[in-house]
Amino acid sequence: FELSAEHADLLTGSRPVADFFEAALAVHGDARTIAGWVVTDVRGILDSRTVAELPFDGAALGSLAALVEAGRVSRRAAKDVLSRMAESGGDPEVLVEEMGLGTVSDEAELAAVVSDVLDAWPEKVEAYRAGQKKLMGLFVGEVMKATRGAADPKSVRTLLNERLDS
């Protein structure tokens, strides 16, 4: 799978973890992405449990990773979905809808949020236009915060560039 030695070791350290990884991989075939989710995010929600004691299986994690890959939920919002899955299980797609975390990619809706953010930071807009391009991160972060992490980051950057460069 072309994984790092550290990831491969963590994923094969126990049969339940290896089975969990393989079940996720069967749903979303990007081994590096799945390895990252298992090694970082799933390990972070385990507390004193094992993967076998989680209220969801590897296939559900694979579904969540696929939703992120398809742009239907942001990576940040998917972490909130994973936390909910760790509490009570559930289908990631249903949870994304229930939690209102589907990616906001409607251009008109995003444009309104971008306008609100730029209107709230007029001095930063001027600083950006004067050459402080690192402020883009502030603007993107504020839009993401306003949309609770549900905005499509690529669309946000495009809209911000259009507005700030005009």
Secondary structure as GFF3:
##gff-version 3
##sequence-region A 1 166
A	DSSP	alpha_helix	5	11	.	.	.	ID=ss1
A	DSSP	alpha_helix	15	27	.	.	.	ID=ss2
A	DSSP	alpha_helix	31	36	.	.	.	ID=ss3
A	DSSP	pi_helix	37	42	.	.	.	ID=ss4
A	DSSP	alpha_helix	43	45	.	.	.	ID=ss5
A	DSSP	three_ten_helix	51	53	.	.	.	ID=ss6
A	DSSP	alpha_helix	58	69	.	.	.	ID=ss7
A	DSSP	alpha_helix	75	88	.	.	.	ID=ss8
A	DSSP	alpha_helix	92	98	.	.	.	ID=ss9
A	DSSP	alpha_helix	107	120	.	.	.	ID=ss10
A	DSSP	alpha_helix	122	129	.	.	.	ID=ss11
A	DSSP	three_ten_helix	133	135	.	.	.	ID=ss12
A	DSSP	alpha_helix	136	146	.	.	.	ID=ss13
A	DSSP	alpha_helix	153	164	.	.	.	ID=ss14
###
